[in-house]
Amino acid sequence: MPATLRDVADRANVSMRTVSNVMSGYEHVSEKMRSRVLAAIADLDYRPNLVARTLRTGRTGMLALIVPEIDVPYFSELARDVINAAAEVGYRVMIDQTGHDHERERQLLTGDDRTMLFDGILFSPLVTRDELREMNTATSMPLVLLGEHEFDGHYDHVAIDNVRAARDATAHLISLGRTRIAAIGAQPAESYATPQQRTAGYEAALRDAGLELDAALLHPAAHYSRADGYAAAQELLAASDPPDAIFCYSDLLAMGAMRAVFDAGLRVPEDVAVIGIDDIEEGRYSRPTLSTVSLDTPFIARSAVARITARIEDPDAPAEEVVAPHAVIPRESTGSGTPG
């Protein structure tokens, strides 16, 4: 016969409320008490009745994480960190992707009965703020935004300072003496903030250094993929006055750009220095290793989970923005000689 909550309480010599508090991640439980309860759960192989808990509390213990593309390394690494952070406070995570499709975002957010599966949603959207507000009004689901949009005080928001990150990446290239610095990743037709913010940071760094803003060096990319990075770099390198450095708005774009440099018979970093943003694992083991702006995904994940659990507890609390730290990591693609 399966163990019950009372069995766990009896084994740990605590109240049933204490067992519930430990399982729900309630923070005001001593470590000694928490250890006793967890040991009893393990000894008895206790499995909570999730249906009963949902009926009793009105909560499922589930969060949704919605991202544009799960196969993009940044988002897969973020998903791993969100799962770990959520587990620490007693939540499980279900992941879905939008494929950069606005209508898909609408379906996932308004999702009729599907939203009843979750206590809250962590969402990396591409829709406009007005569209997002319209969707969320229809569901009143606790919601935390990850990146992309500028903070407007309406939703909790966890992001990096994209302008500063791009400015720092470009400034690193300038510090190497590069003067023809291209950028790959502009998306002028999109309404979300990240590409516009990274363009603004790139242009600010050039102005700071007194370098000319050459529109021919700012290259769009429909997707932040290796293929788009490769194609964009090919065009830039075929110009009569090619760049001597390339700032890419993602590491995947940078990986493609480096391949294009080599295929053009040039060298990285001797002829063209390359830097990206994300600090994905692939870049640490490429040859040459990829210089990048490292984003603290564990910090982003912990902050997002903290904000969504606070929002679940108090739906009417004022929205907050959390800005995650970042750091330029010089590696071989900009001549640092650091292998990893």
C-alpha distance (Angstrom), angle and dihedral (degrees) to the residues before:
residue distance angle dihedral
M1 . . .
P2 3.85 . .
A3 3.78 116.9 .
T4 3.79 117.3 -104.2
L5 3.79 133.6 -144.9
R6 3.83 88.2 -102.5
D7 3.82 90.4 54.0
V8 3.81 89.8 55.2
A9 3.81 91.4 47.8
D10 3.79 91.7 49.8
R11 3.82 92.9 47.5
A12 3.83 92.0 49.4
N13 3.82 92.2 39.9
V14 3.81 91.7 -127.6
S15 3.79 136.1 114.0
M16 3.81 122.4 -85.1
R17 3.83 87.6 -116.4
T18 3.81 90.0 59.2
V19 3.81 90.3 52.1
S20 3.82 89.9 50.3
N21 3.81 91.0 48.4
V22 3.80 91.7 52.4
M23 3.81 92.6 47.8
S24 3.80 93.0 48.6
G25 3.80 92.5 50.2
Y26 3.80 95.3 -112.6
E27 3.79 104.8 177.3
H28 3.82 99.8 -148.6
V29 3.80 95.3 77.2
S30 3.79 119.9 105.8
E31 3.79 117.2 -113.5
K32 3.81 89.8 -121.9
M33 3.80 91.7 55.1
R34 3.81 92.5 43.0
S35 3.82 90.6 52.2
R36 3.81 91.9 51.2
V37 3.79 92.3 50.8
L38 3.81 93.9 46.0
A39 3.79 90.6 48.7
A40 3.82 90.6 51.8
I41 3.82 90.9 48.8
A42 3.80 89.7 52.3
D43 3.81 94.2 45.1
L44 3.81 93.0 50.7
D45 3.84 94.9 36.9
Y46 3.79 86.8 -129.9
R47 3.81 116.3 -167.0
P48 3.80 115.3 -167.4
N49 3.79 119.4 -128.8
L50 3.78 99.5 -119.3
V51 3.79 94.1 -171.8
A52 3.79 91.3 54.6
R53 3.80 91.4 46.5
T54 3.80 91.2 51.2
L55 3.80 92.1 50.2
R56 3.81 91.0 46.7
T57 3.80 99.9 44.9
G58 3.79 104.4 20.5
R59 3.80 88.3 -123.8
T60 3.78 131.8 106.8
G61 3.80 100.8 -159.3
M62 3.82 87.7 -126.2
L63 3.80 130.5 121.0
A64 3.79 126.9 -168.6
L65 3.81 122.3 -137.3
I66 3.81 112.6 -163.0
V67 3.82 118.6 -171.4
P68 3.82 134.5 166.1
E69 3.83 96.8 -116.2
I70 3.79 125.7 4.7
D71 3.82 92.3 -165.4
V72 3.81 91.5 62.6
P73 3.83 103.7 100.8
Y74 3.80 94.4 -131.8
F75 3.81 91.9 56.4
S76 3.79 94.5 42.9
E77 3.81 90.1 51.5
L78 3.81 90.0 46.5
A79 3.82 90.3 50.0
R80 3.80 90.6 53.2
D81 3.80 91.0 51.4
V82 3.82 92.8 46.3
I83 3.82 90.5 51.6
N84 3.81 90.2 51.2
A85 3.81 93.8 46.2
A86 3.80 92.6 46.9
A87 3.81 92.4 49.2
E88 3.80 89.5 56.6
V89 3.81 89.7 62.9
G90 3.81 97.2 39.2
Y91 3.81 101.3 -95.3
R92 3.77 132.4 124.8
V93 3.81 122.9 -148.9
M94 3.79 132.0 -136.3
I95 3.83 115.3 -162.5
D96 3.78 128.4 -151.5
Q97 3.80 134.2 166.4
T98 3.79 133.5 -141.3
G99 3.80 100.3 -155.7
H100 3.84 88.7 -137.2
D101 3.84 87.6 -67.8
H102 3.80 114.6 141.1
E103 3.80 93.0 -158.9
R104 3.79 90.2 51.2
E105 3.81 88.5 53.1
R106 3.78 89.2 52.5
Q107 3.80 91.9 50.4
L108 3.79 93.5 48.7
L109 3.79 94.2 47.8
T110 3.79 99.4 42.0
G111 3.87 90.2 30.5
D112 3.87 94.7 153.0
D113 3.82 106.9 -136.7
R114 3.84 93.9 3.4
T115 3.78 92.2 74.7
M116 3.80 88.4 61.6
L117 3.81 86.9 71.6
F118 3.81 91.9 68.2
D119 3.77 139.3 60.2
G120 3.82 91.2 -155.8
I121 3.80 144.8 -9.2
L122 3.80 131.7 -125.6
F123 3.79 103.8 -157.5
S124 3.81 134.3 -171.6
P125 3.82 99.7 -169.5
L126 3.79 137.8 -177.0
V127 3.81 97.4 -166.8
T128 3.78 118.9 104.5
R129 3.79 120.0 -93.5
D130 3.82 91.0 -109.6
E131 3.82 91.1 52.5
L132 3.78 90.4 46.9
R133 3.78 92.9 50.2
E134 3.80 90.5 49.7
M135 3.83 91.8 50.4
N136 3.80 95.3 46.5
T137 3.79 93.1 47.0
A138 3.79 87.1 61.7
T139 3.81 93.1 56.4
S140 3.86 106.9 24.8
M141 3.80 86.3 -150.3
P142 3.84 115.1 161.4
L143 3.79 104.1 -102.3
V144 3.81 137.6 -171.9
L145 3.81 120.4 -173.1
L146 3.80 121.3 -140.0
G147 3.80 115.6 -151.9
E148 3.80 124.4 -54.8
H149 3.83 100.9 80.3
E150 3.77 129.0 68.4
F151 3.81 113.7 -114.6
D152 3.81 111.3 -99.8
G153 3.79 100.0 171.6
H154 3.80 93.8 -106.8
Y155 3.81 100.4 95.0
D156 3.78 134.9 26.9
H157 3.79 107.2 -100.8
V158 3.80 133.5 -163.5
A159 3.80 116.1 -172.7
I160 3.77 146.6 126.9
D161 3.78 126.1 -102.5
N162 3.80 95.1 -98.2
V163 3.80 94.2 -176.0
R164 3.79 92.4 53.3
A165 3.82 93.4 42.8
A166 3.82 91.8 53.5
R167 3.78 91.5 43.2
D168 3.81 91.0 52.2
A169 3.82 92.5 48.0
T170 3.79 92.2 50.5
A171 3.81 91.9 44.0
H172 3.81 88.6 55.1
L173 3.81 90.0 57.1
I174 3.82 90.6 46.9
S175 3.81 90.3 51.3
L176 3.82 87.7 60.7
G177 3.80 90.5 59.9
R178 3.82 95.7 -103.0
T179 3.79 114.0 149.0
R180 3.84 105.9 170.9
I181 3.79 97.3 64.1
A182 3.79 117.5 172.1
A183 3.81 126.4 -164.8
I184 3.81 126.3 -148.6
G185 3.79 121.7 -163.4
A186 3.81 109.9 53.5
Q187 3.81 113.8 148.7
P188 3.80 105.5 -176.9
A189 3.81 94.1 169.8
E190 3.82 94.1 57.7
S191 3.80 122.1 91.6
Y192 3.80 99.0 -150.5
A193 3.76 119.4 97.6
T194 3.82 109.8 -124.4
P195 3.84 100.8 81.1
Q196 3.80 92.5 41.3
Q197 3.81 91.4 48.7
R198 3.81 92.7 48.9
T199 3.79 90.7 49.0
A200 3.80 89.3 50.8
G201 3.81 90.7 51.5
Y202 3.81 92.2 48.3
E203 3.79 92.3 50.4
A204 3.82 92.5 45.4
A205 3.80 91.7 54.6
L206 3.81 91.1 51.5
R207 3.80 91.2 49.6
D208 3.80 90.9 48.0
A209 3.82 88.8 56.4
G210 3.81 94.7 43.5
L211 3.82 92.1 -114.6
E212 3.79 122.7 148.9
L213 3.80 118.6 -101.2
D214 3.81 101.2 -129.2
A215 3.81 112.2 -170.9
A216 3.80 89.9 -157.1
L217 3.82 89.2 66.3
L218 3.82 94.3 55.3
H219 3.80 105.1 84.6
P220 3.82 125.7 -174.1
A221 3.79 125.0 -132.4
A222 3.80 121.3 -163.8
H223 3.80 90.9 -155.6
Y224 3.79 132.1 16.6
S225 3.79 92.8 -117.4
R226 3.79 137.6 129.1
A227 3.81 90.3 -111.3
D228 3.80 93.8 53.8
G229 3.80 90.9 45.8
Y230 3.80 90.5 51.1
A231 3.82 94.0 48.4
A232 3.80 93.6 46.3
A233 3.82 93.3 48.5
Q234 3.80 90.9 48.1
E235 3.80 90.0 57.7
L236 3.78 93.6 44.9
L237 3.82 93.0 49.5
A238 3.82 92.5 47.9
A239 3.81 91.7 59.4
S240 3.79 120.6 106.4
D241 3.82 90.2 -113.9
P242 3.84 105.0 33.8
P243 3.79 125.1 -169.7
D244 3.78 124.5 -96.1
A245 3.81 91.5 -152.9
I246 3.80 137.0 25.1
F247 3.80 128.1 -153.8
C248 3.81 110.4 -160.3
Y249 3.81 122.7 -161.2
S250 3.82 90.4 -135.7
D251 3.79 138.1 21.6
L252 3.82 91.3 -116.5
L253 3.81 90.2 57.5
A254 3.81 87.9 49.0
M255 3.81 92.8 51.3
G256 3.80 89.6 54.6
A257 3.80 91.9 44.5
M258 3.81 92.3 53.2
R259 3.81 90.6 53.1
A260 3.81 90.0 51.5
V261 3.81 90.3 52.2
F262 3.81 91.3 53.2
D263 3.82 92.4 44.9
A264 3.82 88.6 53.5
G265 3.81 88.8 59.1
L266 3.79 93.3 -107.0
R267 3.80 132.8 121.3
V268 3.80 134.3 -118.6
P269 2.99 116.9 -111.2
E270 3.81 101.1 -2.6
D271 3.82 95.1 64.2
V272 3.80 101.2 16.5
A273 3.81 125.3 16.5
V274 3.82 115.7 -151.5
I275 3.80 132.3 -161.3
G276 3.81 132.0 173.6
I277 3.79 140.3 -177.5
D278 3.84 127.7 -113.3
D279 3.83 106.5 47.9
I280 3.80 93.7 -128.4
E281 3.79 117.0 -174.8
E282 3.82 92.6 -112.5
G283 3.80 90.5 64.7
R284 3.79 92.2 56.8
Y285 3.81 91.0 59.9
S286 3.81 102.4 34.7
R287 3.79 120.2 108.3
P288 2.92 107.8 -91.4
T289 3.79 96.3 23.9
L290 3.79 111.7 -118.4
S291 3.80 123.3 -109.1
T292 3.77 108.5 -139.2
V293 3.77 149.3 158.4
S294 3.79 105.4 -100.8
L295 3.80 116.5 -139.3
D296 3.79 116.7 -156.0
T297 3.83 98.5 -125.5
P298 3.84 94.4 173.2
F299 3.82 88.4 55.6
I300 3.82 91.0 46.9
A301 3.81 91.0 48.9
R302 3.81 95.0 47.3
S303 3.80 91.8 46.5
A304 3.81 92.8 48.0
V305 3.80 92.5 49.7
A306 3.81 90.9 46.3
R307 3.81 91.0 51.5
I308 3.81 95.0 46.8
T309 3.81 93.4 48.1
A310 3.82 89.6 48.7
R311 3.81 89.3 48.6
I312 3.82 91.2 50.2
E313 3.81 90.2 51.9
D314 3.82 94.4 45.3
P315 3.83 113.0 20.3
D316 3.82 92.1 178.6
A317 3.82 98.1 53.3
P318 3.83 116.3 118.8
A319 3.80 115.0 -90.0
E320 3.78 116.4 -105.1
E321 3.80 134.7 -158.6
V322 3.79 122.5 -142.5
V323 3.82 117.4 -164.6
A324 3.79 113.1 -155.9
P325 3.82 121.7 -143.1
H326 3.80 123.1 -110.2
A327 3.78 135.3 -171.0
V328 3.80 136.5 -164.1
I329 3.82 109.8 -117.7
P330 3.84 109.7 -162.0
R331 3.81 113.6 -152.9
E332 3.78 137.8 158.8
S333 3.83 97.2 -63.4
T334 3.81 88.7 71.4
G335 3.78 95.5 35.6
S336 3.78 101.8 -97.5
G337 3.81 92.9 129.1
T338 3.82 90.1 -139.0
P339 3.79 108.7 139.1
G340 3.80 98.9 -156.1
